[in-house]
Amino acid sequence: MKEALVLMAEAPIQGQVKTQLFDLLSPEDATELYVAFLNDTVRAMEEIYDEREELSLVLCYRPEGAEEAFEQVEREGSLMLLQRGQTLTERIRNCFTDLFKAGFEAVVIAGADTPTLPADAFYEALEQLNENTNRVVIGPTDKGSVYLIGLHHTSAKLLDELHLEGSDAIAQISQQVQTFGRELSLLPEWYSVNNPDEFERLKADVSSNKTEARRTQKFFKMLAKRTAT
């Protein structure tokens, strides 16, 4: 089965990423943090890349013309696909559509706001789609939103009905999946990092070595040195 593992990403441009953290971080530091998130997520995806012969890694990015900004991300051989659409839901729908049209049968899309997410989550999502093409795989956050979604191309008709934003996203997806006679498979709950409270949680996890997010660990060490001086 031809598979795609996709990272949805904003170009790491200073002043345009992680803006909710500007009360805690300078725009420069917020950008460095986001670059660390991107690198850690790519690293986790690459862990399973060599194990799956028909897997392609895809960076689905925006805005158009910002390709050079991703030179800060250490990635090898991943495809680049421009995001299309105004809302996040539209952009994810279009990403699925574009990749299905390109011949991919199973597509898993994740964001870059869960840097501590282990590679096992990506592996499990792909395995779930391989075992049963009738499944829709969702990674729920602890706030009721979605950090990952996986679909088989035979479930493409669902796309127009899926709403992937907001705290009630999981409930809406569950209802639509049932309406279309599909099976919903939930991955372990995880947390995303967007606001100050989530940032502090991440900081605590990093300081207590509860994560393998090495680039994020490096960022916090760098930030501590800057604060000390």
LINGI-V312549 format. One record per residue. N is the residue number from 1. RES is the residue in three letters. PHI is phi as a letter, one per 30 degrees, with the letter a starting at -180 (NA if undefined). PSI is psi in degrees with one decimal (* if undefined). BURIAL is I if it has 24 or more other ideal C-beta (glycine too) atoms within 12 Angstrom, else O. Layout:
N_RES_PHI_PSI_BURIAL / N_RES_PHI_PSI_BURIAL
This chain:
1_MET_NA_127.5_I / 2_LYS_d_119.9_O / 3_GLU_c_152.8_I / 4_ALA_b_131.9_I / 5_LEU_c_118.0_I / 6_VAL_c_134.5_I / 7_LEU_c_115.6_I / 8_MET_d_123.0_I / 9_ALA_b_144.6_I / 10_GLU_c_147.3_I / 11_ALA_d_131.3_I / 12_PRO_d_76.1_I / 13_ILE_c_129.1_I / 14_GLN_e_131.6_O / 15_GLY_i_-5.2_O / 16_GLN_c_-4.9_O / 17_VAL_b_148.6_I / 18_LYS_h_42.2_I / 19_THR_d_-23.9_O / 20_GLN_d_-11.2_O / 21_LEU_c_9.1_I / 22_PHE_d_-18.4_O / 23_ASP_d_-20.8_O / 24_LEU_c_-31.2_I / 25_LEU_b_150.1_I / 26_SER_d_158.7_O / 27_PRO_e_-36.1_O / 28_GLU_d_-46.7_O / 29_ASP_d_-37.9_I / 30_ALA_d_-37.7_I / 31_THR_d_-42.2_I / 32_GLU_d_-38.1_I / 33_LEU_d_-44.7_I / 34_TYR_d_-38.1_I / 35_VAL_d_-39.5_I / 36_ALA_d_-42.2_I / 37_PHE_e_-46.2_I / 38_LEU_d_-46.6_I / 39_ASN_d_-41.0_I / 40_ASP_d_-36.9_I / 41_THR_d_-42.4_I / 42_VAL_d_-42.3_I / 43_ARG_e_-42.8_I / 44_ALA_d_-40.9_I / 45_MET_d_-39.6_I / 46_GLU_d_-20.2_I / 47_GLU_e_-35.0_O / 48_ILE_c_-4.5_I / 49_TYR_e_-45.7_I / 50_ASP_d_-15.5_O / 51_GLU_d_-10.6_O / 52_ARG_b_110.3_I / 53_GLU_d_-32.5_O / 54_GLU_c_19.7_O / 55_LEU_c_133.7_I / 56_SER_c_141.3_I / 57_LEU_c_136.0_I / 58_VAL_b_130.8_I / 59_LEU_c_108.1_I / 60_CYS_c_110.2_I / 61_TYR_b_167.2_I / 62_ARG_a_158.4_I / 63_PRO_d_172.1_O / 64_GLU_d_139.2_O / 65_GLY_i_-0.1_O / 66_ALA_c_22.7_O / 67_GLU_e_-38.1_O / 68_GLU_d_-26.0_O / 69_ALA_d_-25.0_I / 70_PHE_d_4.3_I / 71_GLU_d_-16.0_O / 72_GLN_d_-9.6_I / 73_VAL_c_125.0_I / 74_GLU_d_101.7_O / 75_ARG_b_147.0_I / 76_GLU_b_120.6_O / 77_GLY_i_3.9_O / 78_SER_d_145.5_I / 79_LEU_d_156.0_O / 80_MET_c_131.0_I / 81_LEU_b_126.8_I / 82_LEU_d_133.8_I / 83_GLN_d_144.4_I / 84_ARG_b_133.9_O / 85_GLY_k_161.2_O / 86_GLN_d_-45.9_O / 87_THR_c_163.7_O / 88_LEU_d_-42.0_I / 89_THR_e_-45.1_I / 90_GLU_d_-40.7_O / 91_ARG_d_-37.7_I / 92_ILE_d_-43.5_I / 93_ARG_e_-46.8_I / 94_ASN_d_-33.3_I / 95_CYS_d_-46.9_I / 96_PHE_e_-49.0_I / 97_THR_e_-46.4_I / 98_ASP_d_-40.7_I / 99_LEU_d_-34.9_I / 100_PHE_d_-40.5_I / 101_LYS_d_-29.0_O / 102_ALA_d_-1.6_O / 103_GLY_j_2.6_O / 104_PHE_d_139.3_I / 105_GLU_c_-36.3_I / 106_ALA_b_127.0_I / 107_VAL_b_129.4_I / 108_VAL_c_125.3_I / 109_ILE_c_132.8_I / 110_ALA_b_157.6_I / 111_GLY_c_-175.4_I / 112_ALA_c_15.7_I / 113_ASP_c_9.7_I / 114_THR_b_66.9_I / 115_PRO_d_-19.6_I / 116_THR_c_-0.1_I / 117_LEU_d_126.7_I / 118_PRO_d_157.7_I / 119_ALA_e_-27.2_I / 120_ASP_e_-30.1_O / 121_ALA_d_-41.9_I / 122_PHE_d_-40.9_I / 123_TYR_d_-46.7_I / 124_GLU_d_-39.4_I / 125_ALA_d_-45.3_I / 126_LEU_d_-39.5_I / 127_GLU_d_-40.3_I / 128_GLN_d_-40.9_I / 129_LEU_d_-32.7_I / 130_ASN_d_-37.1_I / 131_GLU_d_-33.7_O / 132_ASN_a_105.4_O / 133_THR_d_-5.9_I / 134_ASN_d_-4.1_O / 135_ARG_d_151.6_I / 136_VAL_c_123.4_I / 137_VAL_c_129.1_I / 138_ILE_b_138.0_I / 139_GLY_c_108.3_I / 140_PRO_d_142.9_I / 141_THR_d_168.8_I / 142_ASP_d_-3.7_O / 143_LYS_c_5.9_I / 144_GLY_j_0.5_O / 145_SER_c_-167.1_I / 146_VAL_b_130.9_I / 147_TYR_c_-12.4_I / 148_LEU_a_145.0_I / 149_ILE_b_136.8_I / 150_GLY_b_136.9_I / 151_LEU_b_148.9_I / 152_HIS_c_151.8_I / 153_HIS_d_-23.0_I / 154_THR_d_-11.3_O / 155_SER_c_12.5_I / 156_ALA_e_-27.5_I / 157_LYS_d_-20.3_O / 158_LEU_d_-24.6_I / 159_LEU_e_-40.5_I / 160_ASP_d_-17.7_O / 161_GLU_c_-12.4_O / 162_LEU_d_132.3_I / 163_HIS_c_118.8_I / 164_LEU_c_11.8_I / 165_GLU_c_153.2_I / 166_GLY_j_165.2_O / 167_SER_d_-12.6_O / 168_ASP_c_16.8_O / 169_ALA_e_-43.4_I / 170_ILE_d_-43.6_I / 171_ALA_d_-42.0_O / 172_GLN_d_-42.9_I / 173_ILE_d_-43.1_I / 174_SER_e_-42.2_I / 175_GLN_d_-44.1_O / 176_GLN_d_-38.2_I / 177_VAL_d_-41.3_I / 178_GLN_d_-39.6_O / 179_THR_d_-37.7_O / 180_PHE_d_5.5_I / 181_GLY_i_27.7_O / 182_ARG_c_171.5_I / 183_GLU_c_129.3_O / 184_LEU_c_128.1_I / 185_SER_c_123.0_I / 186_LEU_c_129.1_I / 187_LEU_d_170.7_I / 188_PRO_e_143.6_O / 189_GLU_d_142.3_O / 190_TRP_b_174.0_I / 191_TYR_c_141.7_I / 192_SER_c_165.6_I / 193_VAL_b_103.9_I / 194_ASN_b_-37.8_I / 195_ASN_c_173.6_O / 196_PRO_e_-39.9_O / 197_ASP_d_-42.8_O / 198_GLU_d_-34.4_I / 199_PHE_d_-43.7_I / 200_GLU_d_-35.5_O / 201_ARG_d_-44.0_I / 202_LEU_d_-43.9_I / 203_LYS_e_-41.2_I / 204_ALA_d_-41.5_O / 205_ASP_d_-42.0_I / 206_VAL_d_-43.5_I / 207_SER_d_-26.3_O / 208_SER_c_12.2_O / 209_ASN_h_38.3_O / 210_LYS_c_10.6_O / 211_THR_b_153.6_I / 212_GLU_c_12.1_O / 213_ALA_d_82.8_I / 214_ARG_d_-39.9_O / 215_ARG_d_-34.1_I / 216_THR_d_-39.0_I / 217_GLN_e_-44.6_I / 218_LYS_d_-39.0_O / 219_PHE_d_-46.6_I / 220_PHE_d_-34.3_I / 221_LYS_d_-42.4_O / 222_MET_d_-42.2_O / 223_LEU_d_-37.9_I / 224_ALA_d_-39.4_O / 225_LYS_d_-41.2_O / 226_ARG_d_-41.2_O / 227_THR_d_-37.8_O / 228_ALA_d_-29.3_O / 229_THR_c_*_O
